[in-house]
Amino acid sequence: MPHVELSVTDPALGRARQPVDSSLAKWAMAAADAEEHCLVIDHDALIIAISASFEALLGLTVSAIGRPMVGSVMKLLDFGDGFELLQAEVDKTPPLLALSSGRLARGLMRVRDASDASRTLDAISTPLIEQGAITGSLTFFGEV
């Protein structure tokens, strides 16, 4: 007797890649569906979910999923001279600070978008914790 299996994938998973049984994956799915500018990174600072509105704000034409947040997706700039931030300063940005400190983090970030324009963003990040371990961070952005 022939056997046929059919799998239907939720469209939200196009911007979120994680099995849905973890807390991190649930936040990733929420962020992928969100209308707000937001993203979720894992403990290695790889983007696992990004909202369509944030992709549009940055002018991304290629999927950011699975790519490092800093460098390939977001080029972080110094407020003073406009050059890219040194790694020591990058580590103090809200999404990464929430990962390293395990606490809420907020601050302004200056980023270069795909059209080479700089934007100032207000970032609010929270660590995502599962079974006592920090598994990632969720960040909401507001354009200033």
C-alpha positions, 0 to 999 in steps of 0.5 A: 500500500502506498504511503504519502506524507505531507508537511506544511511549514508555518510561513513565519518560520521563513524568518525564524529557524529553531525547533519550536519546543524551546523557549528561544524558538517560541520567542523567535516565532513571536519576533518573526511575526511581529510588526515591531522592529525586533530580532532574536539572537542566540548565545553565539550572536547569530540571528535566529529571527527578525521581523519583516519591518526591521529587515525593511528598515535596514534595507536587507534584501538577503535573509539575515537568518543564521548570519552574525548580527554584527558585521554582516547584518548590522554595521555598528558605527561610533557616534563620534567619528562615524567609523565602525565600532571596535569589538570592545564597544560592540560587546556593550551594545544592548543585544550583546550586553543582555547576553553577557550580563543576563540583565535587561539592557538599553541604549542607543545604537548607530547602524549603517543600513544597506543603502549606506545611510546611518540610522540611530536606533533605541534598543531595548534587550532582554536575555532569554533564559531556559533552565537557568542558562542564557540562550539568547536575547530579544531586542526591540528597536525604535528609530530615533 
